[in-house]
Amino acid sequence: MRVNELTKQYEGLKNSDVIEILNANNITGKVAMSGLSDEECAIVVKELGKRGITSDKSAPVKEVPAKEA
């Protein structure tokens, strides 16, 4: 999934918001057309959930289980 595709699933969300979340999680170099791994998508979705932002699409984004330390 690309950054802009993920952004479209959330009303009012901007590509820059997703990139900001990625940067805060030490994932740099992403732009709107950049591809995201399932793990990167899960990081963004989790952070958006913490902020009370939920997807406005019926198909939820695939969550990836957290890796054990």
VMD Tcl script that builds the backbone (N, CA, C; Angstrom):
set m [mol new atoms 207]
animate dup $m
set s [atomselect $m all]
$s set {name element resname resid chain x y z} {
  {N N MET 1 A 0.846 -1.171 0.000}
  {CA C MET 1 A 0.000 0.000 0.000}
  {C C MET 1 A 0.893 1.236 0.000}
  {N N ARG 2 A 0.449 2.245 -0.678}
  {CA C ARG 2 A 1.199 3.506 -0.730}
  {C C ARG 2 A 0.674 4.476 0.333}
  {N N VAL 3 A 1.503 5.443 0.677}
  {CA C VAL 3 A 1.120 6.445 1.674}
  {C C VAL 3 A -0.202 7.093 1.280}
  {N N ASN 4 A -0.329 7.505 0.018}
  {CA C ASN 4 A -1.548 8.211 -0.391}
  {C C ASN 4 A -2.769 7.304 -0.372}
  {N N GLU 5 A -2.605 6.008 -0.594}
  {CA C GLU 5 A -3.734 5.075 -0.521}
  {C C GLU 5 A -4.214 4.922 0.919}
  {N N LEU 6 A -3.269 4.852 1.842}
  {CA C LEU 6 A -3.621 4.769 3.255}
  {C C LEU 6 A -4.341 6.037 3.701}
  {N N THR 7 A -3.835 7.174 3.260}
  {CA C THR 7 A -4.432 8.462 3.617}
  {C C THR 7 A -5.884 8.562 3.162}
  {N N LYS 8 A -6.194 8.030 1.986}
  {CA C LYS 8 A -7.552 8.095 1.441}
  {C C LYS 8 A -8.560 7.339 2.298}
  {N N GLN 9 A -8.090 6.435 3.140}
  {CA C GLN 9 A -8.986 5.650 3.981}
  {C C GLN 9 A -9.455 6.421 5.213}
  {N N TYR 10 A -8.910 7.598 5.418}
  {CA C TYR 10 A -9.236 8.400 6.592}
  {C C TYR 10 A -9.658 9.797 6.160}
  {N N GLU 11 A -10.879 10.154 6.468}
  {CA C GLU 11 A -11.394 11.464 6.089}
  {C C GLU 11 A -10.621 12.566 6.799}
  {N N GLY 12 A -10.164 13.536 6.034}
  {CA C GLY 12 A -9.466 14.686 6.598}
  {C C GLY 12 A -7.988 14.466 6.869}
  {N N LEU 13 A -7.502 13.254 6.662}
  {CA C LEU 13 A -6.085 12.963 6.893}
  {C C LEU 13 A -5.272 13.383 5.677}
  {N N LYS 14 A -4.091 13.920 5.914}
  {CA C LYS 14 A -3.212 14.354 4.828}
  {C C LYS 14 A -2.013 13.420 4.738}
  {N N ASN 15 A -1.420 13.350 3.559}
  {CA C ASN 15 A -0.210 12.558 3.385}
  {C C ASN 15 A 0.854 12.988 4.390}
  {N N SER 16 A 0.951 14.282 4.618}
  {CA C SER 16 A 1.959 14.798 5.550}
  {C C SER 16 A 1.734 14.289 6.967}
  {N N ASP 17 A 0.469 14.024 7.342}
  {CA C ASP 17 A 0.176 13.472 8.664}
  {C C ASP 17 A 0.747 12.060 8.796}
  {N N VAL 18 A 0.570 11.263 7.751}
  {CA C VAL 18 A 1.089 9.892 7.754}
  {C C VAL 18 A 2.618 9.921 7.765}
  {N N ILE 19 A 3.202 10.775 6.953}
  {CA C ILE 19 A 4.666 10.874 6.891}
  {C C ILE 19 A 5.224 11.341 8.233}
  {N N GLU 20 A 4.515 12.239 8.897}
  {CA C GLU 20 A 4.933 12.712 10.221}
  {C C GLU 20 A 4.950 11.555 11.226}
  {N N ILE 21 A 3.926 10.715 11.192}
  {CA C ILE 21 A 3.866 9.550 12.085}
  {C C ILE 21 A 5.028 8.602 11.783}
  {N N LEU 22 A 5.279 8.365 10.506}
  {CA C LEU 22 A 6.385 7.493 10.120}
  {C C LEU 22 A 7.718 8.057 10.604}
  {N N ASN 23 A 7.927 9.352 10.389}
  {CA C ASN 23 A 9.176 9.988 10.821}
  {C C ASN 23 A 9.356 9.893 12.334}
  {N N ALA 24 A 8.273 10.047 13.079}
  {CA C ALA 24 A 8.325 9.952 14.535}
  {C C ALA 24 A 8.699 8.545 14.993}
  {N N ASN 25 A 8.507 7.569 14.109}
  {CA C ASN 25 A 8.850 6.183 14.404}
  {C C ASN 25 A 10.119 5.749 13.670}
  {N N ASN 26 A 10.959 6.728 13.345}
  {CA C ASN 26 A 12.255 6.493 12.698}
  {C C ASN 26 A 12.144 5.797 11.344}
  {N N ILE 27 A 11.057 6.067 10.635}
  {CA C ILE 27 A 10.887 5.579 9.266}
  {C C ILE 27 A 10.931 6.818 8.389}
  {N N THR 28 A 12.068 7.030 7.740}
  {CA C THR 28 A 12.278 8.265 7.001}
  {C C THR 28 A 12.340 8.011 5.503}
  {N N GLY 29 A 12.301 9.099 4.748}
  {CA C GLY 29 A 12.448 9.020 3.303}
  {C C GLY 29 A 11.173 8.676 2.556}
  {N N LYS 30 A 10.033 8.733 3.223}
  {CA C LYS 30 A 8.772 8.391 2.565}
  {C C LYS 30 A 8.121 9.646 1.994}
  {N N VAL 31 A 7.492 9.495 0.830}
  {CA C VAL 31 A 6.700 10.542 0.201}
  {C C VAL 31 A 5.338 9.936 -0.131}
  {N N ALA 32 A 4.431 10.743 -0.666}
  {CA C ALA 32 A 3.060 10.289 -0.917}
  {C C ALA 32 A 2.972 9.019 -1.757}
  {N N MET 33 A 3.865 8.867 -2.717}
  {CA C MET 33 A 3.807 7.704 -3.606}
  {C C MET 33 A 4.662 6.533 -3.124}
  {N N SER 34 A 5.260 6.668 -1.945}
  {CA C SER 34 A 6.098 5.590 -1.408}
  {C C SER 34 A 5.255 4.414 -0.962}
  {N N GLY 35 A 5.789 3.235 -1.167}
  {CA C GLY 35 A 5.139 2.029 -0.689}
  {C C GLY 35 A 5.379 1.849 0.800}
  {N N LEU 36 A 4.401 1.230 1.475}
  {CA C LEU 36 A 4.507 0.939 2.898}
  {C C LEU 36 A 4.394 -0.560 3.110}
  {N N SER 37 A 5.213 -1.090 3.998}
  {CA C SER 37 A 5.102 -2.500 4.365}
  {C C SER 37 A 3.885 -2.666 5.276}
  {N N ASP 38 A 3.475 -3.901 5.495}
  {CA C ASP 38 A 2.366 -4.161 6.411}
  {C C ASP 38 A 2.695 -3.642 7.806}
  {N N GLU 39 A 3.947 -3.793 8.207}
  {CA C GLU 39 A 4.369 -3.326 9.524}
  {C C GLU 39 A 4.283 -1.802 9.625}
  {N N GLU 40 A 4.702 -1.105 8.572}
  {CA C GLU 40 A 4.622 0.360 8.571}
  {C C GLU 40 A 3.177 0.830 8.596}
  {N N CYS 41 A 2.311 0.168 7.847}
  {CA C CYS 41 A 0.878 0.501 7.869}
  {C C CYS 41 A 0.317 0.311 9.272}
  {N N ALA 42 A 0.701 -0.789 9.913}
  {CA C ALA 42 A 0.203 -1.081 11.257}
  {C C ALA 42 A 0.638 -0.006 12.251}
  {N N ILE 43 A 1.856 0.491 12.104}
  {CA C ILE 43 A 2.342 1.564 12.982}
  {C C ILE 43 A 1.468 2.801 12.831}
  {N N VAL 44 A 1.172 3.172 11.588}
  {CA C VAL 44 A 0.353 4.361 11.329}
  {C C VAL 44 A -1.064 4.165 11.864}
  {N N VAL 45 A -1.666 3.013 11.577}
  {CA C VAL 45 A -3.037 2.738 12.021}
  {C C VAL 45 A -3.115 2.760 13.543}
  {N N LYS 46 A -2.122 2.190 14.198}
  {CA C LYS 46 A -2.107 2.171 15.666}
  {C C LYS 46 A -2.038 3.585 16.222}
  {N N GLU 47 A -1.164 4.418 15.650}
  {CA C GLU 47 A -1.028 5.800 16.108}
  {C C GLU 47 A -2.311 6.595 15.845}
  {N N LEU 48 A -2.915 6.386 14.692}
  {CA C LEU 48 A -4.169 7.085 14.398}
  {C C LEU 48 A -5.247 6.669 15.393}
  {N N GLY 49 A -5.273 5.392 15.741}
  {CA C GLY 49 A -6.230 4.907 16.741}
  {C C GLY 49 A -6.028 5.585 18.085}
  {N N LYS 50 A -4.765 5.774 18.476}
  {CA C LYS 50 A -4.462 6.468 19.729}
  {C C LYS 50 A -4.989 7.898 19.698}
  {N N ARG 51 A -4.997 8.480 18.504}
  {CA C ARG 51 A -5.472 9.857 18.342}
  {C C ARG 51 A -6.990 9.919 18.154}
  {N N GLY 52 A -7.638 8.764 18.163}
  {CA C GLY 52 A -9.090 8.718 18.008}
  {C C GLY 52 A -9.549 8.862 16.573}
  {N N ILE 53 A -8.654 8.601 15.626}
  {CA C ILE 53 A -8.988 8.712 14.207}
  {C C ILE 53 A -9.203 7.311 13.667}
  {N N THR 54 A -10.386 7.064 13.130}
  {CA C THR 54 A -10.694 5.742 12.596}
  {C C THR 54 A -10.965 5.824 11.108}
  {N N SER 55 A -10.765 4.709 10.445}
  {CA C SER 55 A -10.949 4.636 9.004}
  {C C SER 55 A -12.412 4.862 8.659}
  {N N ASP 56 A -12.655 5.585 7.568}
  {CA C ASP 56 A -14.020 5.784 7.109}
  {C C ASP 56 A -14.366 4.819 5.982}
  {N N LYS 57 A -13.492 3.862 5.719}
  {CA C LYS 57 A -13.739 2.848 4.689}
  {C C LYS 57 A -14.182 1.561 5.367}
  {N N SER 58 A -14.957 0.759 4.658}
  {CA C SER 58 A -15.452 -0.489 5.232}
  {C C SER 58 A -14.371 -1.550 5.341}
  {N N ALA 59 A -13.360 -1.492 4.477}
  {CA C ALA 59 A -12.279 -2.483 4.517}
  {C C ALA 59 A -11.177 -1.985 5.439}
  {N N PRO 60 A -11.003 -2.627 6.587}
  {CA C PRO 60 A -9.973 -2.175 7.518}
  {C C PRO 60 A -8.576 -2.455 6.988}
  {N N VAL 61 A -7.624 -1.669 7.468}
  {CA C VAL 61 A -6.225 -1.875 7.112}
  {C C VAL 61 A -5.726 -3.082 7.874}
  {N N LYS 62 A -4.955 -3.921 7.213}
  {CA C LYS 62 A -4.420 -5.132 7.828}
  {C C LYS 62 A -3.488 -4.769 8.972}
  {N N GLU 63 A -3.774 -5.289 10.168}
  {CA C GLU 63 A -2.919 -5.078 11.324}
  {C C GLU 63 A -1.874 -6.182 11.377}
  {N N VAL 64 A -0.679 -5.848 11.779}
  {CA C VAL 64 A 0.390 -6.823 11.915}
  {C C VAL 64 A 0.683 -6.973 13.402}
  {N N PRO 65 A 0.742 -8.220 13.891}
  {CA C PRO 65 A 1.034 -8.408 15.311}
  {C C PRO 65 A 2.408 -7.850 15.671}
  {N N ALA 66 A 2.523 -7.346 16.873}
  {CA C ALA 66 A 3.793 -6.771 17.339}
  {C C ALA 66 A 4.827 -7.879 17.466}
  {N N LYS 67 A 6.067 -7.534 17.145}
  {CA C LYS 67 A 7.158 -8.489 17.292}
  {C C LYS 67 A 7.558 -8.579 18.753}
  {N N GLU 68 A 7.866 -9.802 19.180}
  {CA C GLU 68 A 8.313 -9.983 20.552}
  {C C GLU 68 A 9.766 -9.572 20.667}
  {N N ALA 69 A 10.088 -8.968 21.804}
  {CA C ALA 69 A 11.454 -8.473 22.008}
  {C C ALA 69 A 12.407 -9.566 22.391}
}
mol reanalyze $m
mol bondsrecalc $m
mol representation Tube
mol addrep $m
